[in-house]
Amino acid sequence: MDFGKFLRTFFVVVRSNLNGASCAIENALWSLFVKLHFSAIQVVRAAARRLSLKLLGFALAIGMLGSMAWAQEAPDLIIKRAVAEVAAAINADRDITSGNRQKIIALVETRVFPHMNLQSMTRTATGRHWPRATPEQQQALVREFSRLLTNTYAGAFASYQPDTVIEYRPLRMQAGDTDAVVRSLVKSKGGEPMQLDYYLERSDGAWKVVDINVLGARLVDTYKNQFNGVIAADGIEGLIKVLSARNRAIEARNKA
C-alpha cells in the first residue's frame, strides 16, 4: 500500500468518526447530530469535506512533531527530523502495522500529543465560549477533544506505510518570534501534490503545533464552526456530551 492509499484510508476514517456520512453503522446517530445543530445540510456537508482534508494533515503530523530534546531547534528542523523517527517506530513494530489498537493509541498519546498544544487548540475551537466554561468544563473539553483525535488516528495507522516525498519551503521568522509556520508540499505516488502547513507556537520553551492547514483549509476553524453550532443550541455541557457520546460510539464500534 502506498502513502496515497493511506491518506485515502484516513479520509474514510475521518468521515466516519467526525461526520458519519460514509459509515452506515453510525449514520443514524450522526444524522441526528447534524439535524440538531446545523441549519442546512448543504453547509454541513461542505464543512465535513473541509474537515476531512484538514484532518488528513494530522495523519502526516503524527510523524512530524518531534522530541522535547529538540525544543531549542528551529521549528522546521524539529518537524523534518521527527518524520524519520516516528515513521521508523511505526514500521518497526508489526503490531502497529497490523492494527493493534492499544499500541497505536499508546504511540499517539506518548509520541504525538506531548508535542501538540491541545488546550490551545480546544480553546481556539471553542472561541468566545471558552471563558464562560468552568475549569472542570474546560478540562472535559480538552479531554474529549484529545480522545476524539486519538480515535481518529487509531483508525488509520494500521494502513500507514510511508511512501512520500516532502518538500519544505524556507522558514521565514525572526529571532525572538514566538510563532512560526512551517510550509511543505507533500507528494505521493499517483496523487496530486498537497499543501501541508504547520502552525507552531513557542510555549514553556518548546515549539508546539497549534493548527494545521491542508490545501488552504484550517483544522481549528472547522471545529470552531461545528462547536459553535452545538454550544448555541445546548451550551458547553451539550458540547461535552456530544463529544463524549461520539467517542463512546467510535470505541464501541472498534471493539466489535
C-alpha positions as CSV (number, residue, x, y, z in Angstrom):
1,M,0.0,0.0,0.0
2,D,1.4,3.4,-1.0
3,F,1.2,6.5,1.1
4,G,-1.6,7.9,-1.1
5,K,-3.7,4.9,-0.2
6,F,-3.0,5.6,3.5
7,L,-4.3,9.1,3.0
8,R,-7.5,7.9,1.3
9,T,-8.0,5.4,4.2
10,F,-7.6,8.2,6.7
11,F,-10.0,10.3,4.8
12,V,-12.7,7.5,5.2
13,V,-11.9,7.1,8.9
14,V,-12.3,10.9,9.4
15,R,-15.6,10.9,7.6
16,S,-16.8,8.0,9.7
17,N,-15.5,9.4,13.0
18,L,-16.5,13.0,12.7
19,N,-19.2,13.3,10.1
20,G,-20.7,9.8,9.8
21,A,-21.9,10.4,6.2
22,S,-19.7,7.5,4.9
23,C,-20.5,5.0,7.7
24,A,-23.8,3.2,7.5
25,I,-23.5,1.8,11.0
26,E,-23.4,5.2,12.6
27,N,-25.5,7.1,10.1
28,A,-28.5,7.5,12.3
29,L,-26.5,8.8,15.2
30,W,-24.6,11.4,13.2
31,S,-27.6,12.4,11.2
32,L,-29.4,13.2,14.4
33,F,-26.4,15.3,15.5
34,V,-26.5,17.2,12.2
35,K,-30.2,17.9,12.3
36,L,-30.0,19.2,15.9
37,H,-27.1,21.5,15.4
38,F,-26.9,22.8,11.8
39,S,-29.4,24.8,9.9
40,A,-28.7,23.5,6.4
41,I,-27.4,20.1,5.3
42,Q,-25.5,21.6,2.4
43,V,-23.4,23.7,4.9
44,V,-22.7,20.6,7.0
45,R,-21.5,18.6,4.0
46,A,-19.3,21.3,2.8
47,A,-17.8,21.7,6.3
48,A,-17.3,18.0,6.6
49,R,-15.4,17.9,3.4
50,R,-13.1,20.7,4.6
51,L,-12.6,19.0,7.9
52,S,-11.7,15.7,6.3
53,L,-9.0,17.4,4.3
54,K,-7.6,19.2,7.3
55,L,-7.5,16.0,9.4
56,L,-5.5,14.3,6.6
57,G,-2.8,16.7,7.6
58,F,-3.0,15.5,11.1
59,A,-2.1,12.0,9.9
60,L,1.1,13.3,8.5
61,A,1.7,15.5,11.5
62,I,1.9,12.3,13.6
63,G,5.3,11.7,12.1
64,M,6.5,15.3,12.4
65,L,6.0,16.6,15.9
66,G,9.4,15.8,17.3
67,S,11.1,15.3,20.7
68,M,11.3,17.7,23.5
69,A,15.1,17.4,23.2
70,W,14.8,19.4,20.0
71,A,12.9,22.3,21.6
72,Q,15.7,24.7,21.1
73,E,16.0,24.0,17.4
74,A,14.2,25.9,14.6
75,P,10.6,24.7,14.1
76,D,11.3,23.4,10.6
77,L,14.2,21.3,11.8
78,I,12.1,19.8,14.5
79,I,9.5,18.7,12.0
80,K,11.9,17.4,9.4
81,R,13.9,15.3,11.9
82,A,10.8,13.8,13.6
83,V,9.4,12.4,10.3
84,A,12.0,9.7,10.1
85,E,12.0,8.8,13.8
86,V,8.3,8.3,14.3
87,A,7.8,6.6,10.9
88,A,10.6,4.2,11.8
89,A,8.8,3.4,15.1
90,I,5.6,2.6,13.3
91,N,7.2,0.4,10.7
92,A,9.5,-1.4,13.2
93,D,6.5,-2.7,15.2
94,R,4.4,-5.2,13.3
95,D,1.7,-5.0,16.0
96,I,1.2,-1.4,15.0
97,T,1.1,-2.0,11.2
98,S,-1.2,-5.0,11.8
99,G,-3.7,-2.8,13.7
100,N,-3.0,-3.4,17.4
101,R,-5.2,-0.6,18.7
102,Q,-3.6,-0.5,22.1
103,K,-0.2,0.1,20.7
104,I,-1.4,2.6,18.2
105,I,-3.1,4.6,20.9
106,A,0.0,4.4,23.1
107,L,2.0,5.8,20.2
108,V,-0.3,8.7,19.7
109,E,-0.5,9.6,23.4
110,T,3.2,9.2,24.2
111,R,4.9,10.4,21.0
112,V,2.5,12.9,19.5
113,F,0.2,14.6,21.9
114,P,3.0,15.8,24.2
115,H,4.2,18.0,21.3
116,M,0.8,19.5,20.4
117,N,-0.8,22.2,22.4
118,L,-4.2,20.6,22.7
119,Q,-5.5,23.1,25.3
120,S,-4.7,25.9,22.9
121,M,-6.4,24.2,20.0
122,T,-9.5,23.4,22.1
123,R,-9.7,26.9,23.4
124,T,-9.5,28.4,19.9
125,A,-12.1,26.0,18.6
126,T,-14.4,26.9,21.4
127,G,-13.9,30.6,20.7
128,R,-15.7,33.2,22.8
129,H,-17.4,30.4,24.8
130,W,-14.2,29.2,26.4
131,P,-14.0,31.9,29.2
132,R,-17.6,31.1,30.1
133,A,-16.8,27.4,30.8
134,T,-15.8,26.4,34.3
135,P,-12.4,24.9,34.9
136,E,-14.0,21.5,35.1
137,Q,-15.7,22.0,31.8
138,Q,-12.5,23.2,30.1
139,Q,-10.7,20.1,31.3
140,A,-13.6,17.9,30.0
141,L,-13.5,19.7,26.6
142,V,-9.7,19.2,26.2
143,R,-10.1,15.5,27.3
144,E,-12.9,14.7,24.9
145,F,-11.2,16.6,22.0
146,S,-8.0,14.7,22.6
147,R,-9.9,11.4,22.8
148,L,-11.6,12.2,19.5
149,L,-8.2,12.8,17.8
150,T,-6.8,9.6,19.3
151,N,-9.7,7.6,18.0
152,T,-9.3,9.1,14.6
153,Y,-5.6,8.3,14.4
154,A,-6.1,4.8,15.7
155,G,-8.5,4.0,12.9
156,A,-5.9,4.9,10.2
157,F,-2.5,3.9,11.5
158,A,-2.8,0.3,10.6
159,S,-2.6,1.3,7.0
160,Y,0.4,3.5,7.4
161,Q,3.3,2.8,5.1
162,P,5.5,5.8,4.4
163,D,5.9,6.3,0.6
164,T,6.1,10.0,0.0
165,V,8.3,13.0,-0.7
166,I,8.0,16.1,1.4
167,E,9.4,19.4,0.1
168,Y,9.9,22.1,2.7
169,R,9.7,25.8,2.0
170,P,12.3,28.2,3.5
171,L,11.3,29.1,7.1
172,R,10.5,32.8,7.5
173,M,10.9,34.0,11.0
174,Q,12.9,36.5,13.1
175,A,14.9,35.9,16.2
176,G,12.7,36.2,19.2
177,D,9.5,35.2,17.3
178,T,7.1,33.0,19.4
179,D,5.1,31.7,16.5
180,A,6.1,30.2,13.1
181,V,4.6,28.5,10.1
182,V,6.4,25.5,8.5
183,R,5.2,25.2,5.0
184,S,5.6,22.0,3.0
185,L,4.4,20.2,-0.2
186,V,3.6,16.5,0.1
187,K,4.0,14.4,-3.0
188,S,2.8,10.7,-3.1
189,K,2.7,8.2,-5.9
190,G,-0.3,8.6,-8.1
191,G,-1.5,11.6,-6.3
192,E,-1.6,15.4,-6.7
193,P,0.9,17.4,-4.6
194,M,-0.8,18.5,-1.3
195,Q,-0.1,21.7,0.6
196,L,0.5,20.9,4.2
197,D,1.4,23.8,6.6
198,Y,2.1,23.5,10.4
199,Y,1.4,26.4,12.7
200,L,3.6,26.3,15.8
201,E,3.8,28.4,18.9
202,R,6.6,28.5,21.5
203,S,5.2,27.6,24.9
204,D,7.2,27.0,28.0
205,G,10.4,26.9,26.0
206,A,9.1,24.3,23.4
207,W,7.7,24.6,20.0
208,K,4.2,23.0,19.7
209,V,1.8,22.6,16.9
210,V,-1.4,24.6,17.4
211,D,-3.1,24.2,14.0
212,I,-2.6,22.6,10.6
213,N,-3.6,23.9,7.1
214,V,-4.2,21.4,4.3
215,L,-5.0,22.7,0.9
216,G,-5.9,26.1,2.3
217,A,-8.3,24.7,5.0
218,R,-7.6,25.2,8.7
219,L,-8.4,22.4,11.1
220,V,-9.3,24.6,14.1
221,D,-11.6,26.9,12.2
222,T,-13.7,24.0,11.0
223,Y,-14.0,22.7,14.6
224,K,-14.9,26.2,15.7
225,N,-17.8,26.3,13.3
226,Q,-19.2,23.0,14.5
227,F,-18.6,23.6,18.2
228,N,-20.4,27.0,18.0
229,G,-23.4,25.4,16.5
230,V,-23.7,22.9,19.3
231,I,-23.0,25.4,22.0
232,A,-25.6,27.8,20.6
233,A,-28.2,25.0,20.9
234,D,-27.2,23.2,24.1
235,G,-24.4,25.1,25.8
236,I,-21.0,24.0,26.9
237,E,-22.4,20.9,28.6
238,G,-24.2,20.0,25.4
239,L,-20.9,20.0,23.5
240,I,-19.2,17.9,26.1
241,K,-22.0,15.3,25.9
242,V,-21.9,15.3,22.1
243,L,-18.2,14.7,22.0
244,S,-18.3,12.1,24.7
245,A,-21.1,10.2,23.0
246,R,-19.3,10.3,19.7
247,N,-16.1,8.9,21.3
248,R,-18.1,6.1,23.0
249,A,-19.7,5.1,19.7
250,I,-16.4,5.0,17.9
251,E,-14.7,3.0,20.6
252,A,-17.6,0.5,20.8
253,R,-17.5,0.0,17.1
254,N,-13.8,-0.6,17.1
255,K,-14.2,-3.3,19.8
256,A,-16.9,-5.1,17.9
